[in-house]
Amino acid sequence: MAAIRRLARILQDAPLRGRVTLVPVANEAAFLRGARSAEDELDLARTFPGRAEGSVTERTAHAVAEMIREADFYVDLHTGGAVLSLLPLAGYMLHPSAAVLQTQRRMARAFNLPVVWGTDWRLEGRSLSVTRDANIPAIYAEYLGGAACRPEGVAALAEGCLNVLGELGMLDRPAIPPAVKYVVEDDRPGSGHLQVRHPAPMTGFFEPRVLLGDRIRQGDVLGELSDALGEDVRIVQAEQSGIILGLRIFPRVIRGDALAVILET
């Protein structure tokens, strides 16, 4: 939200070629509730393309989808939310159209975050599912999490959008040093679905033993999960080798919650 407000101020007097539509609050009902979902308990990020006559989240998804279909390019800004922290990344679906995919690759690299990640195009319910079906080049960005508004995150997301506008020829931008460290494309079914990685084997208290960006090997200890009294302790081990892309930072977990995401480099 803060990044989009910053963009609005910057673009107000910028010599822009084309039109930019900015939506600082996509899910107003959830925002006012201070939660990921509105009162219908639906996740907007799993509800697209929605229904015009549905619940509040379904109506929101329908309205946003209609707006998306009017665009030539699309950027979706995120953080890891209140419970998950993510290494800053720009991602995209591995679109079946070679032309759309190549434009998405350009946009993601131009966004200039440490990770560029292409994943399964078959995932449904997302805003990028709408762009996929409409053949609109689209990327999303993630920047840490923990429900904090970090100045460096606001700046990175705003600058990333300006970089994309420059890449698309909509705005003159100076050359900047590249910050991309990893470019990974993973076309396996379900890649990119963060919420199912390293599911908690029980409800309890999670203490990570790694940091975002750490390089680890399969079998390394990611953290410890224990019951409320600390008597039943489960060691959580890495299922793959790579770098820590996502990490649970809110210690109370429900069985099945994602504890970590590993980017196989």
Sequence and secondary structure as in RCSB ss.txt:
>XXXX:A:sequence
MAAIRRLARILQDAPLRGRVTLVPVANEAAFLRGARSAEDELDLARTFPGRAEGSVTERTAHAVAEMIREADFYV
DLHTGGAVLSLLPLAGYMLHPSAAVLQTQRRMARAFNLPVVWGTDWRLEGRSLSVTRDANIPAIYAEYLGGAACR
PEGVAALAEGCLNVLGELGMLDRPAIPPAVKYVVEDDRPGSGHLQVRHPAPMTGFFEPRVLLGDRIRQGDVLGEL
SDALGEDVRIVQAEQSGIILGLRIFPRVIRGDALAVILET
>XXXX:A:secstr
 HHHHHHHHHHTTS  SS     S S HHHHHHTSSS TT   GGGTTT  TTS HHHHHHHHHHHHHTT SSEE
EEE  TTTEEE  EEEEE  SSHHHHHHHHHHHHHH  SEEEEE TT  SSHHHHHHHHT  EEEEE   SS   
HHHHHHHHHHHHHHHHHTTSS          EEEE  STTTT GGGSSB SSSEEEEE S TT EE TT EEEEE
E TTS SEEEEE SS EEEEEEE SSEE TT B EEEE  
